[in-house]
Amino acid sequence: MKIVKWILISLAAIALVLFLAFQWMKSNTKKMSPEGNVSFKQEQYDISIFYNRPSVKGRTIFGELVPYGKVWRTGANEATTFTTKTDLEIDGQTLPAGTYSLWTIPGETEWQFIWNSNIPGWGVNWEAEASREAEYDVLTTTVYKETTPNIIETFTISLVQSEGVELQLAWENVLARVPMK
């Protein structure tokens, strides 16, 4: 009976240490890529985005840290979430009101944006690959990438008023824009 007691105490201690280690890792990861929220509420639009904001820190981002032609979680840490309270028109397609994970596939000249109905707890799996599940893709569009004259140190997502509203991603020397109505 004593051995069972010590086994249970040992397992509880291990579980506590693992839980505390996970919380410490999560806290330190968030320091490197803090959370960001952006929202746009005007007329019929009510859009909000939650994401994490990594920084360049002297690295080459697109084509190296974030490879061309591979799905990216569009930020760091958790998958980026995109919420709209009304239907949106994107590239002639309808994105129904709801909450989605937002994924991108960066390219040298074009970027693909993907709204996916599955929202994973983290943006990558154990192999450090994006955890997007393609069967849950709701809408996909491709836009041309623009080059900025200055380096944008911290990854930034913006919602800007245009003829409708424009989703903008900016980081390093890249700007990608998606018009929405």
N, CA, C and O of each residue as an XYZ file, in Angstrom:
724
protein
N       0.816     -1.203      0.000
C       0.000      0.000      0.000
C       0.859      1.267      0.000
O       0.506      2.276     -0.610
N       2.007      1.188      0.706
C       2.908      2.338      0.752
C       3.465      2.664     -0.633
O       3.626      3.834     -0.980
N       3.755      1.644     -1.415
C       4.330      1.864     -2.744
C       3.333      2.559     -3.668
O       3.713      3.418     -4.464
N       2.050      2.184     -3.560
C       1.014      2.832     -4.366
C       0.913      4.308     -3.989
O       0.782      5.169     -4.858
N       0.973      4.588     -2.712
C       0.908      5.964     -2.225
C       2.054      6.785     -2.807
O       1.831      7.905     -3.268
N       3.294      6.245     -2.796
C       4.453      6.963     -3.302
C       4.401      7.122     -4.822
O       4.852      8.133     -5.360
N       3.854      6.126     -5.506
C       3.692      6.232     -6.951
C       2.723      7.362     -7.285
O       2.991      8.160     -8.183
N       1.604      7.437     -6.572
C       0.619      8.497     -6.807
C       1.193      9.877     -6.484
O       0.953     10.834     -7.221
N       1.939      9.984     -5.404
C       2.564     11.251     -5.032
C       3.576     11.658     -6.105
O       3.636     12.825     -6.490
N       4.370     10.699     -6.586
C       5.358     10.978     -7.634
C       4.684     11.437     -8.923
O       5.125     12.402     -9.548
N       3.617     10.749     -9.320
C       2.887     11.140    -10.533
C       2.289     12.536    -10.394
O       2.332     13.322    -11.341
N       1.737     12.849     -9.236
C       1.174     14.179     -9.006
C       2.276     15.241     -9.074
O       2.068     16.315     -9.637
N       3.450     14.942     -8.502
C       4.560     15.897     -8.540
C       5.033     16.119     -9.976
O       5.297     17.254    -10.373
N       5.143     15.044    -10.754
C       5.554     15.159    -12.154
C       4.537     15.988    -12.935
O       4.914     16.850    -13.728
N       3.244     15.727    -12.710
C       2.198     16.479    -13.406
C       2.283     17.963    -13.060
O       2.135     18.814    -13.936
N       2.519     18.275    -11.793
C       2.632     19.671    -11.367
C       3.838     20.347    -12.018
O       3.729     21.479    -12.491
N       4.976     19.671    -12.049
C       6.176     20.229    -12.666
C       5.945     20.469    -14.157
O       6.319     21.522    -14.673
N       5.334     19.511    -14.856
C       5.053     19.678    -16.286
C       4.092     20.834    -16.534
O       4.288     21.609    -17.471
N       3.051     20.959    -15.705
C       2.101     22.060    -15.839
C       2.796     23.402    -15.649
O       2.590     24.325    -16.438
N       3.611     23.515    -14.617
C       4.321     24.777    -14.360
C       5.327     25.086    -15.472
O       5.486     26.245    -15.856
N       6.005     24.061    -15.990
C       6.948     24.270    -17.087
C       6.217     24.762    -18.337
O       6.709     25.650    -19.033
N       5.048     24.190    -18.620
C       4.264     24.619    -19.774
C       3.830     26.076    -19.615
O       3.910     26.848    -20.571
N       3.378     26.458    -18.439
C       2.957     27.840    -18.194
C       4.134     28.802    -18.348
O       3.976     29.891    -18.899
N       5.308     28.404    -17.867
C       6.501     29.240    -18.010
C       6.862     29.406    -19.483
O       7.143     30.516    -19.933
N       6.855     28.291    -20.244
C       7.167     28.356    -21.675
C       6.173     29.246    -22.411
O       6.561     30.056    -23.253
N       4.901     29.096    -22.095
C       3.867     29.894    -22.750
C       4.076     31.385    -22.461
O       3.964     32.219    -23.359
N       4.376     31.703    -21.221
C       4.607     33.087    -20.820
C       5.807     33.680    -21.554
O       5.742     34.814    -22.030
N       6.891     32.930    -21.646
C       8.090     33.437    -22.313
C       7.904     33.537    -23.816
O       8.462     34.435    -24.447
N       7.130     32.635    -24.402
C       6.850     32.704    -25.837
C       6.057     33.968    -26.144
O       6.330     34.641    -27.138
N       5.086     34.297    -25.310
C       4.260     35.489    -25.533
C       5.084     36.776    -25.423
O       4.742     37.778    -26.051
N       6.161     36.761    -24.637
C       7.014     37.946    -24.544
C       7.689     38.225    -25.879
O       7.878     39.385    -26.246
N       8.056     37.173    -26.609
C       8.754     37.325    -27.881
C       7.803     37.716    -29.009
O       8.190     38.424    -29.938
N       6.557     37.250    -28.920
C       5.546     37.539    -29.944
C       4.236     37.884    -29.241
O       3.355     37.032    -29.121
N       4.101     39.118    -28.780
C       2.917     39.488    -27.995
C       1.627     39.408    -28.805
O       1.632     39.479    -30.034
N       0.534     39.259    -28.082
C      -0.786     39.193    -28.717
C      -1.174     40.539    -29.299
O      -0.783     41.592    -28.795
N      -1.953     40.484    -30.372
C      -2.490     41.684    -30.988
C      -3.953     41.475    -31.326
O      -4.364     40.363    -31.659
N      -4.725     42.516    -31.244
C      -6.134     42.501    -31.627
C      -6.394     43.706    -32.516
O      -5.905     44.807    -32.261
N      -7.163     43.478    -33.550
C      -7.558     44.580    -34.415
C      -9.042     44.404    -34.699
O      -9.525     43.283    -34.856
N      -9.753     45.511    -34.763
C     -11.183     45.418    -35.072
C     -11.588     46.583    -35.968
O     -10.933     47.625    -36.017
N     -12.689     46.363    -36.669
C     -13.232     47.364    -37.580
C     -14.742     47.323    -37.434
O     -15.374     46.322    -37.770
N     -15.330     48.414    -36.930
C     -16.778     48.500    -36.744
C     -17.263     49.795    -37.370
O     -17.125     50.872    -36.791
N     -17.832     49.674    -38.558
C     -18.420     50.818    -39.248
C     -19.521     50.290    -40.139
O     -19.396     49.229    -40.751
N     -20.605     51.049    -40.203
C     -21.744     50.688    -41.037
C     -22.103     49.222    -40.799
O     -22.378     48.834    -39.664
N     -22.106     48.407    -41.850
C     -22.500     47.005    -41.685
C     -21.336     46.115    -41.241
O     -21.548     44.930    -40.981
N     -20.128     46.641    -41.146
C     -18.959     45.828    -40.821
C     -18.733     45.718    -39.321
O     -18.813     46.708    -38.593
N     -18.451     44.513    -38.875
C     -18.046     44.256    -37.491
C     -17.069     43.082    -37.549
O     -17.467     41.921    -37.458
N     -15.789     43.405    -37.702
C     -14.744     42.407    -37.908
C     -13.709     42.540    -36.803
O     -13.344     43.652    -36.421
N     -13.237     41.415    -36.289
C     -12.147     41.439    -35.316
C     -11.164     40.310    -35.630
O     -11.538     39.244    -36.118
N      -9.904     40.585    -35.333
C      -8.836     39.622    -35.596
C      -7.949     39.536    -34.355
O      -7.556     40.550    -33.779
N      -7.644     38.293    -33.957
C      -6.694     38.030    -32.871
C      -5.484     37.344    -33.489
O      -5.626     36.385    -34.247
N      -4.288     37.841    -33.162
C      -3.063     37.245    -33.703
C      -1.894     37.518    -32.771
O      -2.020     38.286    -31.817
N      -0.763     36.894    -33.045
C       0.461     37.126    -32.289
C       1.489     37.758    -33.211
O       1.564     37.421    -34.392
N       2.297     38.693    -32.659
C       3.109     39.613    -33.446
C       4.619     39.379    -33.290
O       5.260     40.011    -32.450
N       5.185     38.478    -34.094
C       6.638     38.298    -34.035
C       7.364     39.494    -34.651
O       6.757     40.315    -35.339
N       8.657     39.581    -34.397
C       9.482     40.667    -34.930
C      10.572     40.113    -35.845
O      10.926     38.937    -35.764
N      11.096     40.970    -36.709
C      12.129     40.574    -37.670
C      13.433     40.216    -36.952
O      13.996     39.149    -37.199
N      13.911     41.074    -36.083
C      15.148     40.873    -35.309
C      16.339     40.493    -36.181
O      17.109     39.598    -35.833
N      16.489     41.178    -37.322
C      17.641     40.962    -38.184
C      17.571     39.714    -39.055
O      18.520     39.420    -39.782
N      16.478     38.983    -38.997
C      16.349     37.750    -39.780
C      15.736     38.029    -41.151
O      15.080     39.051    -41.350
N      15.955     37.112    -42.091
C      15.228     37.135    -43.358
C      13.961     36.335    -43.121
O      14.025     35.147    -42.804
N      12.807     36.977    -43.272
C      11.546     36.328    -42.918
C      11.003     35.506    -44.080
O      10.990     34.277    -44.015
N      10.557     36.170    -45.138
C       9.870     35.453    -46.210
C      10.869     34.821    -47.163
O      11.784     35.475    -47.663
N      10.670     33.541    -47.398
C      11.575     32.751    -48.213
C      12.564     31.952    -47.374
O      13.187     31.015    -47.874
N      12.715     32.320    -46.083
C      13.607     31.580    -45.184
C      12.857     31.139    -43.923
O      12.437     29.987    -43.826
N      12.687     32.053    -42.955
C      11.973     31.685    -41.729
C      10.555     31.221    -42.051
O      10.092     30.213    -41.518
N       9.877     31.949    -42.913
C       8.559     31.576    -43.426
C       8.758     31.210    -44.900
O       8.849     32.096    -45.749
N       8.826     29.905    -45.209
C       9.144     29.490    -46.591
C       8.052     29.866    -47.588
O       6.868     29.892    -47.254
N       8.470     30.153    -48.804
C       7.515     30.371    -49.888
C       6.820     29.052    -50.220
O       7.419     27.980    -50.143
N       5.554     29.154    -50.586
C       4.817     27.987    -51.048
C       4.341     27.037    -49.965
O       3.804     25.975    -50.282
N       4.521     27.386    -48.687
C       4.063     26.532    -47.587
C       3.066     27.303    -46.732
O       3.171     28.519    -46.576
N       2.104     26.581    -46.184
C       1.088     27.205    -45.334
C       1.756     27.789    -44.087
O       2.577     27.139    -43.438
N       1.384     29.026    -43.771
C       1.888     29.726    -42.589
C       0.705     30.048    -41.686
O      -0.371     30.382    -42.181
N       0.881     29.955    -40.395
C      -0.203     30.239    -39.444
C      -0.524     31.729    -39.343
O      -1.409     32.119    -38.582
N       0.175     32.551    -40.091
C      -0.071     33.992    -40.188
C       0.128     34.673    -38.834
O      -0.788     35.278    -38.279
N       1.319     34.558    -38.336
C       1.694     35.117    -37.044
C       2.499     34.079    -36.283
O       3.136     33.213    -36.882
N       2.469     34.168    -34.981
C       3.196     33.224    -34.132
C       2.229     32.630    -33.110
O       1.090     33.074    -32.973
N       2.712     31.621    -32.403
C       1.956     30.993    -31.313
C       0.634     30.409    -31.809
O       0.638     29.558    -32.699
N      -0.499     30.849    -31.252
C      -1.794     30.316    -31.676
C      -2.099     30.706    -33.114
O      -1.532     31.655    -33.655
N      -3.006     29.950    -33.716
C      -3.464     30.318    -35.057
C      -4.196     31.658    -34.976
O      -4.865     31.950    -33.984
N      -4.063     32.457    -36.015
C      -4.765     33.736    -36.099
C      -6.250     33.472    -36.309
O      -6.626     32.628    -37.121
N      -7.106     34.205    -35.566
C      -8.552     34.051    -35.744
C      -9.143     35.324    -36.328
O      -8.736     36.436    -35.991
N     -10.109     35.132    -37.208
C     -10.784     36.198    -37.939
C     -12.272     36.029    -37.685
O     -12.839     34.986    -38.010
N     -12.918     37.045    -37.105
C     -14.347     36.972    -36.800
C     -15.082     38.087    -37.523
O     -14.685     39.250    -37.454
N     -16.156     37.728    -38.219
C     -17.023     38.715    -38.856
C     -18.458     38.440    -38.422
O     -18.898     37.290    -38.400
N     -19.178     39.490    -38.079
C     -20.572     39.325    -37.659
C     -21.547     39.434    -38.819
O     -22.749     39.224    -38.655
N     -21.013     39.770    -40.009
C     -21.842     39.814    -41.215
C     -21.115     39.068    -42.329
O     -19.897     38.901    -42.279
N     -21.852     38.630    -43.316
C     -21.239     38.005    -44.480
C     -20.347     39.022    -45.181
O     -20.673     40.208    -45.231
N     -19.227     38.561    -45.720
C     -18.315     39.416    -46.475
C     -18.147     38.856    -47.877
O     -18.204     37.644    -48.085
N     -17.940     39.749    -48.834
C     -17.608     39.330    -50.193
C     -16.115     39.540    -50.399
O     -15.594     40.643    -50.239
N     -15.438     38.447    -50.760
C     -13.996     38.492    -50.995
C     -13.741     37.856    -52.351
O     -13.994     36.666    -52.539
N     -13.247     38.634    -53.288
C     -12.918     38.137    -54.626
C     -14.115     37.418    -55.268
O     -13.960     36.370    -55.895
N     -15.311     38.004    -55.100
C     -16.516     37.429    -55.703
C     -17.077     36.225    -54.972
O     -18.046     35.622    -55.433
N     -16.489     35.864    -53.843
C     -16.949     34.729    -53.045
C     -17.517     35.250    -51.730
O     -17.157     36.337    -51.279
N     -18.403     34.474    -51.118
C     -19.004     34.888    -49.850
C     -18.346     34.168    -48.684
O     -18.254     32.941    -48.663
N     -17.889     34.954    -47.711
C     -17.424     34.414    -46.441
C     -18.562     34.631    -45.453
O     -18.823     35.769    -45.061
N     -19.252     33.556    -45.038
C     -20.375     33.717    -44.110
C     -19.926     34.267    -42.757
O     -18.787     34.058    -42.340
N     -20.823     34.964    -42.085
C     -20.539     35.443    -40.732
C     -20.069     34.271    -39.888
O     -20.600     33.166    -39.996
N     -19.062     34.517    -39.040
C     -18.535     33.452    -38.183
C     -17.106     33.727    -37.776
O     -16.560     34.796    -38.048
N     -16.507     32.747    -37.118
C     -15.114     32.836    -36.685
C     -14.310     31.772    -37.423
O     -14.718     30.615    -37.526
N     -13.163     32.192    -37.929
C     -12.319     31.331    -38.759
C     -10.867     31.451    -38.327
O     -10.470     32.454    -37.733
N     -10.078     30.430    -38.626
C      -8.628     30.585    -38.540
C      -8.182     31.144    -39.890
O      -8.726     30.780    -40.932
N      -7.193     32.027    -39.859
C      -6.692     32.679    -41.070
C      -5.285     32.167    -41.349
O      -4.387     32.302    -40.518
N      -5.107     31.583    -42.517
C      -3.833     31.017    -42.938
C      -3.386     31.726    -44.206
O      -4.215     32.257    -44.945
N      -2.102     31.740    -44.460
C      -1.587     32.301    -45.696
C      -0.534     31.367    -46.276
O       0.098     30.587    -45.564
N      -0.368     31.469    -47.584
C       0.734     30.795    -48.266
C       1.503     31.892    -48.987
O       1.114     32.312    -50.077
N       2.602     32.362    -48.380
C       3.389     33.419    -49.008
C       4.090     32.912    -50.269
O       4.526     31.763    -50.339
N       4.182     33.780    -51.239
C       4.929     33.490    -52.460
C       5.796     34.680    -52.820
O       5.657     35.755    -52.238
N       6.674     34.493    -53.761
C       7.563     35.588    -54.150
C       6.801     36.759    -54.761
O       7.197     37.911    -54.585
N       5.701     36.476    -55.486
C       4.927     37.552    -56.111
C       3.466     37.554    -55.680
O       2.814     38.596    -55.743
N       2.937     36.412    -55.243
C       1.530     36.308    -54.838
C       1.417     35.644    -53.469
O       2.257     34.842    -53.061
N       0.345     36.012    -52.786
C       0.035     35.395    -51.500
C      -1.362     34.800    -51.575
O      -2.274     35.396    -52.150
N      -1.516     33.641    -50.999
C      -2.833     33.019    -50.915
C      -3.332     33.182    -49.479
O      -2.607     32.894    -48.527
N      -4.576     33.646    -49.331
C      -5.229     33.796    -48.032
C      -6.287     32.708    -47.918
O      -7.026     32.452    -48.868
N      -6.359     32.068    -46.754
C      -7.285     30.946    -46.553
C      -8.038     31.155    -45.240
O      -7.432     31.293    -44.177
N      -9.367     31.177    -45.332
C     -10.217     31.207    -44.146
C     -10.698     29.780    -43.917
O     -11.259     29.156    -44.818
N     -10.477     29.264    -42.709
C     -10.728     27.863    -42.397
C     -11.632     27.789    -41.170
O     -11.409     28.499    -40.190
N     -12.656     26.928    -41.221
C     -13.626     26.860    -40.117
C     -13.100     26.118    -38.892
O     -13.719     26.180    -37.830
N     -11.985     25.427    -39.013
C     -11.386     24.734    -37.871
C     -10.389     25.668    -37.195
O      -9.523     26.244    -37.854
N     -10.512     25.815    -35.886
C      -9.597     26.692    -35.153
C      -8.802     25.832    -34.177
O      -9.302     25.475    -33.109
N      -7.555     25.496    -34.546
C      -6.736     24.658    -33.665
C      -6.268     25.450    -32.448
O      -6.229     26.681    -32.476
N      -5.915     24.740    -31.384
C      -5.444     25.406    -30.171
C      -4.093     26.086    -30.358
O      -3.781     27.054    -29.665
N      -3.305     25.588    -31.277
C      -1.980     26.147    -31.540
C      -1.823     26.202    -33.045
O      -2.544     25.493    -33.748
N      -0.945     26.983    -33.557
C      -0.836     27.165    -34.996
C       0.011     26.151    -35.729
O      -0.011     26.094    -36.959
N       0.771     25.337    -34.976
C       1.609     24.317    -35.610
C       1.451     23.004    -34.857
O       1.017     22.978    -33.706
N       1.813     21.905    -35.534
C       1.779     20.594    -34.891
C       3.155     20.278    -34.298
O       4.033     21.140    -34.262
N       3.334     19.051    -33.838
C       4.597     18.663    -33.187
C       5.790     18.710    -34.133
O       6.931     18.826    -33.684
N       5.541     18.620    -35.438
C       6.636     18.690    -36.416
C       6.900     20.134    -36.853
O       7.669     20.355    -37.789
N       6.287     21.106    -36.206
C       6.425     22.535    -36.507
C       5.848     22.897    -37.880
O       6.233     23.908    -38.469
N       4.935     22.079    -38.383
C       4.221     22.374    -39.620
C       2.884     23.020    -39.257
O       2.317     22.719    -38.206
N       2.379     23.901    -40.114
C       1.091     24.550    -39.870
C       0.014     23.487    -39.657
O      -0.035     22.497    -40.386
N      -0.839     23.689    -38.668
C      -1.845     22.686    -38.314
C      -3.187     22.898    -39.020
O      -4.221     22.429    -38.544
N      -3.171     23.592    -40.134
C      -4.389     23.781    -40.938
C      -4.844     22.446    -41.516
O      -4.031     21.641    -41.972
N      -6.151     22.226    -41.488
C      -6.745     21.049    -42.102
C      -7.545     21.529    -43.313
O      -8.604     22.140    -43.166
N      -7.024     21.244    -44.518
C      -7.565     21.790    -45.765
C      -9.036     21.467    -45.986
O      -9.735     22.236    -46.646
N      -9.523     20.356    -45.453
C     -10.931     20.000    -45.674
C     -11.897     20.982    -45.013
O     -13.092     20.959    -45.307
N     -11.396     21.845    -44.123
C     -12.235     22.851    -43.465
C     -12.100     24.237    -44.103
O     -12.647     25.208    -43.581
N     -11.380     24.340    -45.222
C     -11.250     25.630    -45.905
C     -12.622     26.111    -46.374
O     -13.372     25.366    -47.005
N     -12.935     27.364    -46.055
C     -14.219     27.957    -46.425
C     -14.054     28.885    -47.628
O     -14.911     28.922    -48.511
N     -12.949     29.633    -47.659
C     -12.717     30.580    -48.743
C     -11.219     30.750    -48.939
O     -10.456     30.817    -47.976
N     -10.815     30.819    -50.189
C      -9.409     31.026    -50.545
C      -9.341     32.101    -51.629
O     -10.144     32.102    -52.563
N      -8.391     33.002    -51.500
C      -8.172     34.014    -52.531
C      -6.676     34.273    -52.669
O      -5.906     34.027    -51.740
N      -6.276     34.764    -53.821
C      -4.875     35.066    -54.083
C      -4.743     36.550    -54.422
O      -5.543     37.099    -55.180
N      -3.724     37.190    -53.850
C      -3.458     38.606    -54.110
C      -1.984     38.778    -54.443
O      -1.150     37.940    -54.100
N      -1.682     39.876    -55.114
C      -0.285     40.188    -55.402
C       0.367     40.811    -54.183
O      -0.249     41.611    -53.479
N       1.602     40.445    -53.938
C       2.395     40.987    -52.840
C       2.995     42.317    -53.273
O       3.410     42.477    -54.421
N       3.038     43.266    -52.351
C       3.710     44.551    -52.598
C       4.973     44.603    -51.749
O       5.046     43.975    -50.693
N       5.962     45.352    -52.213
C       7.200     45.536    -51.464
C       7.174     46.932    -50.854
O       6.889     47.912    -51.543
N       7.473     47.018    -49.564
C       7.475     48.308    -48.871
C       8.881     48.925    -48.938
O       9.873     48.199    -49.009
N       8.965     50.260    -48.915
C      10.277     50.907    -48.984
C      11.082     50.737    -47.685
O      12.311     50.787    -47.708
N      10.391     50.537    -46.562
C      11.063     50.408    -45.268
C      10.742     49.051    -44.651
O       9.729     48.427    -44.968
N      11.621     48.615    -43.769
C      11.400     47.358    -43.045
C      10.323     47.591    -41.981
O      10.363     48.574    -41.240
N       9.371     46.676    -41.925
C       8.336     46.695    -40.892
C       8.768     45.657    -39.866
O       8.646     44.456    -40.109
N       9.269     46.104    -38.729
C       9.903     45.237    -37.734
C       8.938     44.224    -37.125
O       9.275     43.047    -37.002
N       7.760     44.663    -36.748
C       6.815     43.778    -36.058
C       5.638     43.453    -36.965
O       5.033     44.345    -37.559
N       5.321     42.167    -37.065
C       4.212     41.709    -37.894
C       2.944     42.448    -37.493
O       2.595     42.505    -36.314
N       2.249     43.020    -38.492
C       1.075     43.844    -38.222
C      -0.067     43.469    -39.155
O       0.115     43.375    -40.369
N      -1.240     43.258    -38.581
C      -2.465     43.066    -39.350
C      -3.321     44.308    -39.134
O      -3.490     44.763    -38.003
N      -3.858     44.851    -40.220
C      -4.713     46.032    -40.139
C      -6.001     45.799    -40.913
O      -6.043     45.004    -41.852
N      -7.034     46.494    -40.512
C      -8.299     46.571    -41.251
C      -8.492     48.047    -41.584
O      -8.642     48.879    -40.689
N      -8.488     48.366    -42.881
C      -8.477     49.751    -43.335
C      -9.716     50.008    -44.185
O     -10.083     49.187    -45.026
N     -10.360     51.157    -43.959
C     -11.521     51.515    -44.773
C     -11.075     51.802    -46.195
O     -10.112     52.534    -46.428
N     -11.791     51.213    -47.139
C     -11.564     51.459    -48.563
C     -12.956     51.545    -49.185
O     -13.856     52.123    -48.574
N     -13.159     50.994    -50.369
C     -14.523     50.931    -50.913
C     -15.399     50.075    -50.008
O     -16.617     50.251    -49.962
N     -14.797     49.185    -49.318
C     -15.429     48.370    -48.288
C     -14.497     48.424    -47.092
O     -14.393     49.440    -46.404
N     -13.830     47.319    -46.863
C     -12.773     47.262    -45.853
C     -11.657     46.419    -46.449
O     -11.913     45.479    -47.201
N     -10.419     46.759    -46.112
C      -9.281     46.040    -46.667
C      -8.483     45.410    -45.539
O      -8.100     46.089    -44.586
N      -8.233     44.107    -45.649
C      -7.369     43.381    -44.731
C      -5.942     43.557    -45.227
O      -5.650     43.280    -46.390
N      -5.040     44.021    -44.343
C      -3.648     44.223    -44.728
C      -2.727     43.472    -43.773
O      -2.878     43.554    -42.554
N      -1.768     42.736    -44.344
C      -0.714     42.093    -43.565
C       0.597     42.761    -43.954
O       0.893     42.906    -45.140
N       1.386     43.171    -42.956
C       2.655     43.842    -43.233
C       3.729     43.310    -42.300
O       3.552     43.254    -41.083
N       4.860     42.916    -42.906
C       5.999     42.457    -42.115
C       7.229     42.408    -42.990
O       7.139     42.120    -44.183
N       8.372     42.686    -42.406
C       9.641     42.757    -43.123
C       9.480     43.825    -44.197
O       9.293     44.993    -43.853
N       9.544     43.483    -45.477
C       9.328     44.484    -46.536
C       8.132     44.084    -47.405
O       8.086     44.403    -48.593
N       7.167     43.384    -46.802
C       6.015     42.847    -47.537
C       4.721     43.484    -47.049
O       4.516     43.686    -45.853
N       3.851     43.795    -48.016
C       2.488     44.235    -47.734
C       1.572     43.418    -48.641
O       1.741     43.410    -49.860
N       0.607     42.736    -48.043
C      -0.380     41.975    -48.803
C      -1.761     42.504    -48.408
O      -2.057     42.643    -47.222
N      -2.612     42.802    -49.414
C      -3.920     43.425    -49.176
C      -5.027     42.569    -49.762
O      -4.916     42.050    -50.873
N      -6.116     42.429    -48.978
C      -7.303     41.708    -49.460
C      -8.508     42.623    -49.318
O      -8.923     42.918    -48.197
N      -9.089     43.085    -50.443
C     -10.304     43.903    -50.376
C     -11.518     43.035    -50.017
O     -11.667     41.912    -50.500
N     -12.376     43.587    -49.159
C     -13.589     42.889    -48.722
C     -14.763     43.839    -48.774
O     -14.619     45.026    -48.480
N     -15.939     43.321    -49.151
C     -17.156     44.132    -49.174
C     -18.208     43.478    -48.306
O     -19.317     43.997    -48.183
